[in-house]
C-alpha cells in the first residue's frame, strides 16, 4: 500500500519547481526523458517514480501544456483525483503527448484518488475506479487511493467512518487482486491519503499491506 510520498509544485510558465521527498527539500536536475528523482520498487513488484506531477488546480486548457513540459523534463508520475475535475483533460493530454515524447502508457505511473461513498462504500469504490478508467482513457491505473479517511459529508467523529474505510479498502484490494489473474486490468496498487498510522494499521491482514 502507498501513502503519498511525493509532492511537486511546478510553475506553469517557467517550469521552475520545488520538490519534497521523504520530508527533505531537494533541487532536481536531469537529462531530457530520464526519470526525475529515480524510482523505487513497490511490494507489488512495480516501480514508482519518487517524484511526480500533482495536477491539483491544473484544469482546462492548462493541462496539456503542463503535461507536455513535465514529460519533457522527465516526470513520469502523474497524480490526479476525481475531486480535481481534470481527469478527462489529463487522459486526453497523455494520449496525445506520449507518442510525441516516444513514450507509451507503460512508461508512466498514473494515480488517482476518490472520496468514499458512505451509502455504498464497496460499490461506490468500484464504480469510481471504472469511471476514472474511462475518463483517463486507460485500461489500468497504477495506483488508486482513498482521498481522505471519511466521506466528504460525514462528520470526523462519525462511528461509521471506520467501517466505510474498511469496506472501501477491501474493494480496492479485490480490484487489485483481479489484475494478477486477468488481462482485463483495472488497477495495480492501492493506497491512502491523510491517514494516521493507527488507521493504516487497521488494514493489516487485508491484502499485502
Residue pairs with C-beta under 8 A, 6 or more apart in sequence:
1 189
1 190
1 191
1 192
1 200
1 203
1 207
1 208
1 209
2 42
2 48
2 143
2 145
2 189
2 190
2 191
2 192
3 191
3 192
3 193
3 195
3 200
4 79
4 145
4 191
4 193
5 21
5 22
5 50
6 19
6 20
6 21
6 37
6 49
6 50
6 51
6 52
6 54
6 77
6 79
7 19
7 20
7 21
7 54
8 17
8 18
8 19
8 51
8 52
8 53
8 54
8 75
9 17
9 18
9 19
9 54
10 16
10 17
10 53
10 66
10 69
10 70
11 17
12 58
12 62
12 65
12 66
15 69
15 73
17 28
18 25
19 25
19 26
19 28
19 37
19 51
20 26
21 37
21 50
21 51
28 36
28 37
28 51
30 36
30 73
30 74
31 74
32 72
32 73
32 74
33 72
33 74
33 101
33 102
34 74
35 49
35 74
35 76
36 49
36 51
36 73
36 74
36 75
36 76
37 49
37 50
37 51
38 49
38 50
39 47
39 48
39 49
39 50
40 47
40 48
40 50
41 47
41 48
42 48
42 189
43 208
44 176
44 188
44 189
44 208
46 109
46 142
46 188
46 189
47 109
48 77
48 109
48 142
48 143
49 75
49 76
49 77
49 109
51 75
51 77
52 75
52 76
52 77
52 78
52 79
52 109
52 111
53 66
53 67
53 70
53 75
53 77
53 78
53 79
54 79
55 63
55 66
55 78
55 79
55 80
55 84
55 86
55 90
56 81
56 84
57 84
58 66
58 84
58 86
59 84
59 85
59 86
59 89
60 86
60 89
63 86
63 89
63 90
63 93
64 89
64 92
64 93
64 96
64 97
67 78
67 90
67 93
67 94
67 97
68 93
68 97
68 100
70 78
71 97
71 98
71 100
71 101
71 103
72 101
76 107
76 108
76 109
77 108
77 109
77 110
77 111
78 90
78 94
78 108
78 109
78 110
78 111
79 111
79 112
79 113
80 86
80 87
80 90
80 110
80 111
80 112
80 113
80 136
81 112
81 113
81 114
81 147
82 112
82 113
82 114
82 115
82 128
82 131
82 132
82 147
83 113
83 114
83 115
83 147
87 112
87 132
87 135
87 136
88 135
88 136
90 136
91 135
91 136
91 137
91 138
92 137
94 105
94 108
94 110
94 136
94 137
94 138
95 137
98 104
98 105
98 107
98 108
105 138
105 139
108 142
109 142
109 143
110 136
110 138
110 141
110 142
110 143
111 141
111 142
111 143
111 144
111 145
111 191
112 132
112 136
112 141
112 143
112 144
112 145
113 144
113 145
113 146
113 147
113 193
114 125
114 128
114 129
114 132
114 144
114 145
114 146
114 147
115 146
115 147
115 148
115 151
115 152
116 124
116 125
116 146
116 148
116 150
116 151
116 164
116 165
116 168
117 123
117 124
117 125
117 127
117 128
117 151
117 168
118 151
118 153
118 154
118 160
118 164
121 163
121 164
121 167
121 168
121 171
122 167
122 168
122 170
122 171
123 171
124 168
125 167
125 168
125 171
125 172
125 175
126 171
126 175
129 141
129 144
129 172
129 175
129 186
129 187
130 186
132 141
132 144
133 139
133 140
133 141
133 186
139 184
139 185
140 179
140 185
140 186
140 187
140 188
141 186
141 187
141 188
142 187
142 188
142 189
143 187
143 188
143 189
143 190
143 191
144 172
144 175
144 187
144 189
144 190
144 191
145 190
145 191
145 192
145 193
146 165
146 168
146 169
146 172
146 190
146 191
146 192
146 193
146 195
147 193
147 194
148 193
148 194
149 161
149 165
149 192
149 194
149 195
149 196
149 199
150 156
150 158
150 161
150 164
150 165
151 161
151 164
154 160
154 161
154 164
162 202
165 199
165 202
166 202
166 203
166 206
169 190
169 192
169 203
169 206
170 206
170 207
172 187
172 190
173 190
173 206
173 207
175 186
175 187
175 190
176 186
176 187
176 188
176 189
176 190
176 207
177 207
178 184
178 186
179 185
179 186
179 187
179 188
190 207
192 199
192 200
200 209
203 209
